[in-house]
């Protein structure tokens, strides 16, 4: 059932935005590029593309490779970048058809060197971004030409990143390619590279195929090089999966318990409904059959269910907040950001919905989930006190949308209570994995519940990496305690045969672990799947919302109960993004220059704080001297209660007595992110914003206490420390 369509009341505005978007891109694309297609994908037979000196110059391959290599070695979620959505062969952009082809060929070469005695199998799929079909066509045909069997979904339908990852693991395939850019703006895309367990590549793995690309370009310059594409009907290209039945079976062994399903069904018969916001992505076509298998499909009202790479105008405005000019600007489609949520049109969608109406919002590739609810205006004061973001719908109603830090605390508690009710809680010691900028409240809750906590850097591949370390110990010594070292260098004793209760990150990705270890067709063992899944989360969240509907409670009531029951002190969380340029700029040359300048500013900020953290780690300075440096640079802030500063893999973590603040630079863009969680929301916001916005200028005390050698080499040292953590036991 469709809740309504954004186009019904915002259609003209969205059409105008789209026309302007396309108009700008077309105007900034030279006529020669428009005509100069590299791949004739209408040719369904096999063919080759020849690259030599002239082509390298014409297609700017050396310049492209330099930027691609830089991104590949630091990226946290696929090698992302802007593309020309109208002319995807445009090599002025970091993501383009030829770049995708070279990356595919490099990965194929590495895999063929590693696997020499059997057929190689990979999955290739994607979500609804512009040119996804073309990229998949190039990938599958190059892989087939290299003798790699490529599996794609039935009818070449869009699917989720978590289903792709799940099937790679369960079917023991050798990896996968997934075309996406998560919740980024419509102009961006990427290929998420997945290994033989469905985990995202760590940079060390990316470095291997990047070297192959470099070798190809060098060979092409000297003697020429052919990229071969197979025929479209190659026997090595198979449309052979949707994964629905296998995933349903997996969920039944985990969070889709009979108790949870019965709860949803019972309240469904009592009028319980959830609006399911698809953000124009893949989730309607994949979640509807899953819900049907469980008999709960009537609970869900679908919004923006139609696949749309413009995302129904979500996140798009005609105002540039950086310049103040009236021009097209894309915030992306991350619904944890207020400016994005304001473009959903919920003042119209929700105006006739009753108080208590629940909303699940997911992103285009289906790995992130955000919860919302309609509440009476009379509760505004309470909502403010709890720190829940909200928008006004009318004079009578507001729409609350929860940060994942808040909603995952609810999910954690509900999941734990379910295990306790079923008598399963004490069968295994429990632990969670959290990224460092995620909620302090999760950690406080875990300590009260005797649940161990492992901290990792940002990125779900870091979470998956720790899962593999836990599994290795369980399989090697099943009767011994599992001990893991986290990113703070703490040794965490998880006990004998521990089970993952929850793994998550503040940006909205989560996974749970079933009671029985997961086994693939060929006997691989896992404590949990390797990718975050809004599909899995939707089931447990629906059960939680059904319980609250039954008890006539709001999500905010439940949050307040948890805060009070577990005496959570650091209740409030903040994230501030400092952006240094307009990612929506339609001119790729201007975009490149402004991004480079933004990255310079970003790195100045990052290097300043990173150098302090590294000097503290090496004991070249003490915490008192660090406070002096920070107080001089940021005199408006009080650092007297700063206890320590840590490098946490990809950011600098400030541990205060009443809060934490983390500053980290984006690995793929000119953004500095400031996070904080603590006892006072305004105080957290002030510290996160002020520290993240610092310009990085070296102060007299910095120069006095920190050597220039440390400052110049801080990024290299940080990368070494991260690799040591990733590769350690």
C-alpha positions in Angstrom: 0.0 0.0 0.0 1.3 3.5 -0.9 1.1 6.1 1.8 1.2 9.0 -0.7 3.6 10.3 -3.3 5.8 13.4 -2.7 5.1 14.3 -6.4 1.4 14.8 -5.5 2.2 18.0 -3.7 5.8 18.9 -4.6 5.9 17.7 -8.3 6.3 21.1 -9.9 9.1 22.1 -7.5 10.9 18.8 -8.0 10.6 19.0 -11.8 12.1 22.5 -11.7 15.0 21.4 -9.6 15.7 18.4 -11.9 15.5 20.6 -15.0 18.0 23.0 -13.5 20.2 20.2 -12.4 20.3 18.6 -15.9 20.6 22.0 -17.6 23.7 22.9 -15.6 25.5 19.6 -16.2 24.7 19.7 -19.9 25.9 23.3 -20.2 29.2 22.5 -18.6 29.9 19.5 -20.8 31.8 20.3 -24.0 30.2 19.1 -27.3 33.2 17.0 -28.1 32.9 15.0 -24.9 29.2 14.5 -25.5 30.0 12.9 -28.8 33.1 11.0 -27.8 31.7 7.8 -26.2 34.4 5.4 -25.1 32.3 2.2 -24.9 29.6 1.3 -27.4 27.4 -0.6 -25.0 24.7 -1.0 -27.6 27.1 -3.5 -29.2 26.1 -6.7 -27.5 28.9 -8.7 -29.1 32.4 -8.9 -27.8 34.8 -6.0 -28.5 38.0 -4.3 -27.3 39.0 -0.8 -26.3 42.5 0.1 -27.3 44.5 2.4 -25.0 47.8 4.0 -26.0 49.7 7.3 -25.6 47.1 9.3 -27.4 44.2 7.9 -25.5 46.0 8.3 -22.2 46.4 12.0 -22.9 42.9 12.4 -24.4 41.1 10.7 -21.6 43.4 12.2 -18.8 44.2 8.8 -17.4 47.3 9.8 -15.5 45.5 12.7 -13.8 42.5 10.4 -13.1 44.7 7.7 -11.7 46.5 10.0 -9.3 43.2 11.1 -7.7 41.7 7.6 -7.8 44.8 6.1 -6.0 44.6 8.7 -3.3 40.9 8.0 -2.6 41.4 4.2 -2.8 44.0 4.2 0.0 41.9 6.1 2.5 38.3 5.4 1.6 35.9 4.0 4.3 33.0 2.9 2.1 33.9 2.4 -1.5 35.9 4.7 -3.8 33.4 7.5 -4.2 33.3 10.5 -6.4 31.3 12.7 -8.7 30.3 11.5 -12.2 28.7 13.2 -15.2 25.2 11.8 -14.9 24.4 12.6 -18.5 27.6 11.6 -20.1 29.2 8.9 -17.9 32.3 8.5 -20.1 33.4 12.1 -19.2 36.9 11.5 -17.8 37.1 14.9 -16.2 35.1 13.4 -13.3 36.7 11.0 -10.8 34.1 8.3 -11.5 33.6 7.4 -15.2 33.1 4.4 -17.4 36.8 4.0 -18.3 37.9 4.3 -14.6 35.3 1.7 -13.6 36.6 -0.5 -16.4 40.3 -0.2 -15.3 39.4 -0.8 -11.7 37.4 -3.9 -12.7 40.3 -5.3 -14.7 42.8 -4.6 -11.9 40.6 -6.5 -9.4 40.1 -9.3 -11.8 43.9 -9.7 -12.3 44.6 -9.7 -8.6 41.9 -12.4 -8.0 43.1 -14.6 -10.9 46.6 -14.5 -9.3 45.2 -15.6 -6.0 42.8 -18.2 -7.3 44.3 -20.4 -10.0 42.7 -23.9 -9.6 39.0 -23.3 -9.9 36.2 -21.2 -11.4 36.0 -17.7 -9.8 32.5 -16.4 -8.9 31.5 -12.8 -8.2 28.3 -10.9 -7.7 27.6 -7.6 -9.5 24.6 -5.5 -8.5 23.7 -2.0 -7.5 21.1 0.6 -6.4 19.3 3.3 -8.4 22.1 5.8 -8.9 22.5 7.4 -12.3 24.3 5.1 -14.8 24.2 2.0 -12.5 23.1 -0.2 -15.5 26.0 1.0 -17.7 28.5 0.4 -14.9 27.2 -3.1 -14.2 27.2 -3.9 -17.9 30.9 -2.9 -18.1 31.9 -4.8 -15.0 30.1 -8.1 -15.8 31.4 -8.1 -19.4 35.0 -7.4 -18.4 34.9 -10.0 -15.7 33.4 -12.5 -18.2 36.2 -11.7 -20.7 38.7 -12.5 -17.9 37.0 -15.9 -17.3 35.2 -14.8 -14.1 31.6 -16.0 -13.6 29.4 -13.0 -12.7 26.0 -13.4 -10.9 23.5 -10.6 -11.3 19.9 -10.3 -9.9 17.0 -11.7 -11.8 15.8 -9.2 -14.4 18.8 -7.1 -13.5 16.7 -5.6 -10.7 18.2 -3.2 -8.1 19.1 -4.8 -4.8 20.6 -3.8 -1.5 24.3 -3.8 -0.4 23.4 -6.1 2.5 21.7 -8.7 0.3 24.8 -8.7 -2.0 27.1 -9.1 0.9 24.9 -11.8 2.5 24.8 -13.9 -0.7 28.6 -13.6 -1.2 29.1 -15.1 2.2 26.4 -17.8 2.2 27.2 -19.0 -1.3 31.0 -18.8 -0.8 31.6 -16.6 -3.8 34.9 -14.8 -4.3 33.7 -11.3 -3.9 31.4 -8.7 -5.5 31.0 -5.3 -7.0 28.1 -3.1 -5.8 27.4 0.3 -7.5 26.3 2.8 -4.9 27.3 5.9 -3.0 25.1 5.2 0.0 23.3 8.4 1.2 25.5 10.8 -0.8 24.1 13.3 -3.3 22.7 12.2 -6.6 25.8 13.2 -8.7 28.1 10.8 -6.7 28.6 7.1 -7.3 31.1 4.4 -6.4 31.8 0.7 -6.5 31.9 -0.9 -3.1 34.4 -3.7 -3.4 33.5 -6.8 -1.4 35.8 -9.6 -0.5 35.0 -13.4 -0.3 33.1 -12.9 2.9 31.1 -9.9 1.8 33.2 -7.4 3.7 34.2 -4.1 2.2 37.8 -3.9 1.1 40.3 -2.4 3.6 42.8 -0.1 1.9 45.5 -2.7 1.9 43.3 -4.8 -0.4 42.5 -1.8 -2.6 46.3 -1.1 -2.9 46.8 -4.4 -4.8 44.4 -3.7 -7.6 45.4 0.0 -7.7 48.9 -1.2 -8.5 47.5 -3.3 -11.4 45.8 -0.2 -12.8 49.1 1.6 -12.6 50.8 -1.2 -14.5 48.1 -1.2 -17.2 48.6 2.5 -17.8 52.4 2.2 -18.0 52.1 -0.7 -20.4 49.5 1.2 -22.5 51.9 4.2 -22.8 54.8 2.0 -23.9 53.2 -0.5 -26.2 49.4 -0.1 -26.1 46.8 -2.1 -24.1 43.4 -3.7 -25.0 40.5 -3.8 -22.6 38.2 -6.7 -23.7 34.5 -6.9 -23.1 32.7 -10.2 -23.6 29.4 -10.5 -25.4 26.3 -9.6 -23.4 25.1 -13.2 -23.6 28.3 -14.8 -22.4 27.7 -18.1 -20.5 29.8 -16.6 -17.7 27.1 -13.9 -17.0 24.1 -15.3 -15.1 20.9 -13.7 -13.9 20.3 -16.2 -11.1 19.4 -14.7 -7.7 17.2 -12.5 -5.5 18.2 -14.1 -2.2 14.7 -13.5 -0.6 14.2 -17.1 0.7 17.7 -17.5 2.0 17.5 -14.1 3.8 14.2 -14.9 5.4 15.6 -18.2 6.7 18.6 -16.3 8.1 16.3 -13.8 9.9 14.2 -16.6 11.4 17.3 -17.8 13.1 17.9 -14.3 14.6 15.7 -11.3 15.2 12.6 -12.6 13.3 11.5 -14.6 16.3 8.0 -16.0 16.6 7.4 -13.6 19.5 8.5 -10.6 17.5 6.4 -11.6 14.4 3.3 -12.4 16.6 3.6 -9.0 18.2 3.7 -7.3 14.9 0.7 -9.3 13.5 -1.4 -8.8 16.6 -1.0 -5.1 16.5 -1.4 -5.0 12.7 -5.0 -6.3 13.4 -5.5 -3.5 15.9 -4.6 -0.8 13.4 -0.8 -0.6 13.8 0.9 1.0 10.7 4.4 2.1 9.8 5.2 4.5 6.9 8.2 3.1 5.1 10.3 5.9 3.5 12.4 4.4 0.7 14.1 7.6 -0.4 13.7 6.4 -4.0 16.0 3.5 -3.5 16.0 -0.3 -3.7 14.2 -1.2 -0.5 10.5 -1.4 -1.7 11.2 -4.2 -4.2 13.4 -6.2 -1.8 11.5 -5.6 1.6 8.0 -6.2 0.3 8.5 -9.9 -0.5 10.4 -10.4 2.8 7.5 -8.8 4.7 5.1 -11.0 2.7 7.0 -14.1 3.7 6.5 -13.2 7.3 2.8 -12.2 6.8 3.3 -8.6 8.1 3.2 -6.7 4.8 -0.1 -4.9 5.6 1.7 -3.0 8.4 3.7 -1.0 5.9 2.6 2.1 3.9 5.2 2.8 1.3 6.5 6.3 0.5 8.8 7.3 -2.4 8.8 3.6 -3.4 9.4 4.3 -7.1 13.1 4.0 -8.0 14.5 7.4 -8.8 18.2 8.5 -8.9 17.1 12.1 -8.3 15.6 10.7 -5.0 12.3 12.6 -5.6 14.1 15.8 -4.9 15.1 14.8 -1.4 18.0 16.9 -0.1 17.8 19.2 -3.2 17.3 23.0 -2.8 17.8 26.2 -4.8 20.0 27.8 -2.1 23.7 27.3 -1.5 24.2 27.6 2.3 28.0 28.1 1.8 27.7 31.1 -0.5 24.2 32.3 0.2 23.5 32.3 -3.5 20.3 31.1 -5.2 21.7 28.1 -7.0 21.2 24.3 -7.0 22.5 22.6 -3.9 22.3 18.9 -2.9 22.6 18.0 0.7 22.5 14.3 -0.1 19.8 12.0 1.2 21.0 11.4 4.8 17.8 11.8 6.8 19.7 12.3 10.1 20.5 15.8 8.7 17.7 18.3 9.4 18.1 20.1 6.1 17.5 16.8 4.3 14.5 15.9 6.4 12.9 19.3 5.7 12.7 18.4 2.0 10.8 15.1 2.5 7.4 17.0 2.4 6.2 15.5 5.6 4.2 18.6 6.6 1.8 17.4 3.8 2.3 13.6 4.1 1.7 13.6 7.9 -0.9 16.3 8.3 -3.7 13.8 8.5 -1.8 11.0 10.2 -2.7 10.4 13.9 -0.4 11.2 16.7 1.9 8.2 17.3 2.2 7.3 13.6 5.6 5.7 13.1 8.1 6.1 10.2 11.0 4.1 9.1 13.4 5.9 6.8 16.1 4.0 4.9 18.8 5.1 2.4 19.1 4.2 -1.3 21.3 1.1 -0.9 19.3 -0.1 2.2 22.0 -0.2 4.8 21.0 2.7 7.1 17.8 3.2 9.1 16.4 6.3 10.8 13.2 6.3 12.9 10.6 9.0 13.3 7.2 9.5 14.8 4.3 12.0 14.9 3.9 13.6 18.4 1.6 16.2 19.8 2.9 19.8 20.0 2.2 19.7 23.7 5.2 17.4 24.1 7.7 19.8 22.4 9.2 20.8 25.7 9.8 17.1 26.6 11.2 16.4 23.2 13.7 19.3 23.5 14.7 18.1 27.0 15.5 14.6 25.6 17.5 16.1 22.8 15.4 14.6 20.0 15.5 16.5 16.7 12.0 17.4 15.3 10.2 19.4 12.7 6.9 21.2 13.0 4.0 19.7 11.0 1.2 21.9 12.1 0.1 23.9 15.2 -1.0 20.6 16.7 1.8 18.1 15.7 5.5 17.7 15.3 7.6 15.1 13.6 10.4 13.6 15.7 13.3 12.0 13.9 15.8 10.2 16.0 19.5 10.1 15.7 20.7 6.6 15.2 22.5 7.0 18.5 19.1 7.4 20.2 17.1 4.9 18.1 19.8 2.2 18.4 19.8 2.5 22.2 16.1 1.7 22.0 16.8 -1.2 19.7 19.6 -2.6 21.9 17.4 -2.6 25.0 14.4 -4.1 23.1 16.6 -6.8 21.6 18.1 -7.7 25.0 14.7 -7.8 26.7 13.6 -10.3 24.0 16.5 -12.6 24.6 15.8 -12.4 28.3 12.2 -13.3 27.9 13.0 -16.3 25.7 15.5 -17.5 28.3 18.5 -17.1 26.0 20.3 -14.2 27.5 22.5 -16.2 29.9 23.5 -18.9 27.3 26.4 -16.8 26.1 28.4 -13.7 27.2 27.3 -10.7 25.1 29.3 -7.9 23.5 28.7 -5.0 21.1 31.0 -3.4 18.6 30.8 0.4 18.2 32.6 3.0 16.2 34.4 5.6 18.3 32.1 8.6 17.5 28.9 6.6 18.2 26.8 7.0 21.3 28.3 7.1 24.8 24.8 6.0 26.0 25.3 2.6 24.3 28.4 2.1 26.4 26.8 3.2 29.7 23.9 0.8 28.9 26.3 -2.0 28.1 28.2 -1.6 31.4 24.9 -1.8 33.4 24.0 -5.0 31.4 27.4 -6.6 31.8 27.9 -6.4 28.0 31.4 -5.9 26.8 32.2 -3.1 24.4 34.8 -3.1 21.5 35.6 0.3 20.0 36.7 0.5 16.4 37.4 3.3 13.9 34.6 4.5 11.6 33.5 2.2 8.8 31.6 -1.1 8.8 34.6 -2.8 7.3 36.3 -2.1 10.6 33.4 -3.8 12.5 33.6 -6.8 10.1 37.4 -7.0 10.7 36.8 -7.4 14.4 34.1 -10.0 13.8 36.7 -12.1 11.9 39.2 -11.8 14.8 36.5 -13.0 17.2 35.6 -15.9 15.0 39.2 -16.9 14.5 39.6 -17.4 18.2 36.3 -19.2 18.7 37.2 -21.7 16.0 40.7 -22.2 17.1 40.0 -22.6 20.8 36.2 -23.0 21.3 36.5 -23.6 25.1 38.8 -20.6 25.8 38.1 -17.0 26.5 38.1 -14.6 23.5 40.3 -11.6 24.1 40.2 -8.6 21.6 42.3 -5.4 21.6 40.2 -2.4 20.6 41.3 0.9 19.0 42.1 2.4 22.4 44.5 -0.5 23.0 42.2 -1.9 25.7 42.2 -5.7 26.0 38.6 -6.9 26.1 37.8 -10.3 27.6 34.6 -11.4 25.8 34.4 -14.7 27.7 33.9 -18.2 26.2 31.7 -18.6 23.1 30.6 -14.9 23.1 27.8 -13.7 20.9 27.4 -10.4 19.2 24.4 -8.5 20.5 24.8 -5.5 18.3 27.3 -3.7 16.0 26.6 -0.2 14.8 27.7 3.2 13.9 26.2 6.7 14.6 25.4 7.2 10.9 22.6 4.7 11.0 24.1 1.3 10.2 23.5 -1.8 12.5 23.6 -5.5 12.6 22.8 -8.1 15.2 24.2 -11.6 15.8 22.1 -14.8 16.0 22.4 -17.3 18.8 23.9 -20.0 16.5 27.0 -19.2 14.5 26.2 -18.6 10.8 27.5 -21.2 8.4 27.9 -20.8 4.7 27.2 -23.5 2.1 30.9 -24.6 2.2 31.3 -24.2 6.0 32.5 -20.7 6.6 31.5 -19.5 10.1 30.5 -16.1 11.2 29.1 -14.5 14.3 27.2 -11.9 12.2 26.8 -10.7 8.6 29.5 -8.4 7.2 27.3 -5.5 6.2 24.9 -3.3 8.1 21.3 -4.0 7.1 18.3 -1.8 7.3 16.4 -4.9 6.2 17.3 -6.8 9.4 16.8 -3.6 11.5 13.4 -3.1 10.0 12.1 -6.3 11.5 13.3 -5.7 15.0 12.3 -2.0 14.9 8.8 -2.9 13.7 8.4 -5.3 16.6 9.6 -2.6 19.0 7.2 -0.1 17.5 4.3 -2.6 17.8 5.1 -3.1 21.5 5.0 0.6 22.1 1.8 0.9 20.1 0.3 -1.8 22.3 1.4 0.0 25.4 0.2 3.3 24.1 3.7 4.8 24.4 5.8 7.0 22.1 9.4 6.3 21.1 10.3 9.3 23.3 8.7 7.7 26.3 10.8 4.6 25.8 14.0 6.7 25.4 13.2 8.5 28.6 12.6 5.3 30.4 15.9 3.9 29.4 17.8 7.0 30.3 16.2 6.9 33.8 16.3 3.1 34.3 20.0 2.8 33.5 21.0 6.2 34.9 22.5 7.3 31.5 24.5 10.4 32.1 25.9 11.2 28.6 22.4 11.4 27.0 23.0 13.9 24.3 24.8 13.5 21.0 25.8 15.9 18.3 27.4 15.8 14.8 28.6 18.9 13.0 29.9 18.7 9.5 32.2 21.5 8.4 32.1 21.7 4.5 34.7 23.5 2.6 33.1 23.6 -0.9 29.9 23.1 -2.9 29.9 19.5 -4.0 27.0 20.3 -6.4 29.1 22.6 -8.6 28.3 21.5 -12.2 31.7 22.6 -13.5 34.1 19.7 -13.0 37.2 21.9 -13.3 36.0 24.3 -10.7 34.8 21.4 -8.6 38.3 19.8 -8.7 40.0 23.1 -7.7 37.6 23.9 -4.9 37.8 20.4 -3.6 41.6 20.5 -3.6 41.5 23.8 -1.7 38.9 22.4 0.7 41.1 19.3 1.3 44.0 21.5 2.1 42.0 23.3 4.8 40.6 20.0 6.0 44.0 18.6 6.4 45.3 21.6 8.3 42.6 21.1 10.9 43.1 17.4 11.1 46.9 17.6 11.3 46.8 20.1 14.1 44.9 17.8 16.5 46.3 14.6 15.2 49.9 15.8 16.0 48.8 16.5 19.6 47.3 13.1 20.0 50.4 11.3 18.5 52.7 13.3 20.8 50.7 12.3 23.8 50.8 8.7 22.7 54.6 8.8 22.3 54.8 10.8 25.6 56.6 13.7 24.0 54.1 15.9 25.8 51.8 15.3 28.8 48.1 16.1 29.1 48.8 19.4 30.9 50.9 20.6 27.9 48.2 19.4 25.5 45.7 21.5 27.5 48.0 24.6 27.2 48.2 24.2 23.4 44.5 23.7 23.0 43.6 26.6 25.3 45.8 29.0 23.3 44.3 27.9 20.0 40.7 27.8 21.2 40.5 30.3 24.2 36.7 30.3 24.1 36.7 26.7 25.3 37.6 25.3 28.8 40.0 22.3 28.7 40.5 21.9 32.4 38.5 18.7 32.6 40.1 17.2 29.5 41.4 13.8 30.7 43.2 12.5 27.6 43.4 12.7 23.8 43.6 9.6 21.6 44.2 8.8 18.0 41.4 6.4 17.1 42.4 5.1 13.7 40.9 7.9 11.6 40.3 10.7 14.0 41.3 12.5 17.2 39.3 11.7 20.3 39.1 14.1 23.3 38.0 12.4 26.5 36.5 14.9 29.0 35.0 14.1 32.3 31.5 15.1 31.1 31.7 14.3 27.4 33.8 13.1 24.5 34.5 15.0 21.3 35.9 13.4 18.2 37.3 15.2 15.1 37.8 13.3 11.9 38.3 14.2 8.4 36.3 12.6 5.6 38.5 10.2 3.7 36.8 11.0 0.4 35.8 14.6 0.6 36.7 18.1 1.9 34.7 17.8 5.2 35.7 17.8 8.8 33.3 16.0 11.1 32.9 16.9 14.7 31.1 14.5 17.0 30.3 14.8 20.7 28.2 13.0 23.3 27.8 14.2 26.9 25.6 15.5 29.7 24.8 18.9 28.2 23.6 19.2 24.6 24.5 22.8 24.1 28.0 22.3 25.5 28.5 19.3 23.3 27.4 21.3 20.2 29.7 24.2 21.1 32.8 21.9 21.5 32.1 19.8 18.5 31.5 22.8 16.2 34.4 25.0 17.6 37.0 22.3 17.5 36.0 21.0 14.0 35.9 24.5 12.6 39.4 25.4 13.8 41.5 26.6 10.9 44.6 24.5 11.9 47.0 27.5 12.2 50.0 26.5 14.3 50.1 28.6 17.5 53.3 29.6 19.4 52.7 26.9 22.1 52.1 24.3 19.4 55.4 25.1 17.8 57.1 25.1 21.2 55.8 21.7 22.2 55.3 19.8 18.9 58.2 19.1 16.6 57.8 20.0 12.9 58.9 16.5 12.0 55.9 15.1 14.0 53.6 17.6 12.2 54.9 16.8 8.7 54.7 13.0 9.2 51.6 12.7 11.3 49.4 11.3 8.5 52.0 8.6 7.7 52.3 7.7 11.4 48.6 7.6 11.7 48.2 5.2 8.8 50.9 2.9 10.2 49.0 2.8 13.5 45.7 2.0 11.8 47.3 -0.8 9.8 48.7 -2.3 13.0 45.3 -2.3 14.5 43.6 -3.8 11.4 46.2 -6.5 11.1 46.6 -7.3 14.8 45.0 -10.3 16.5 
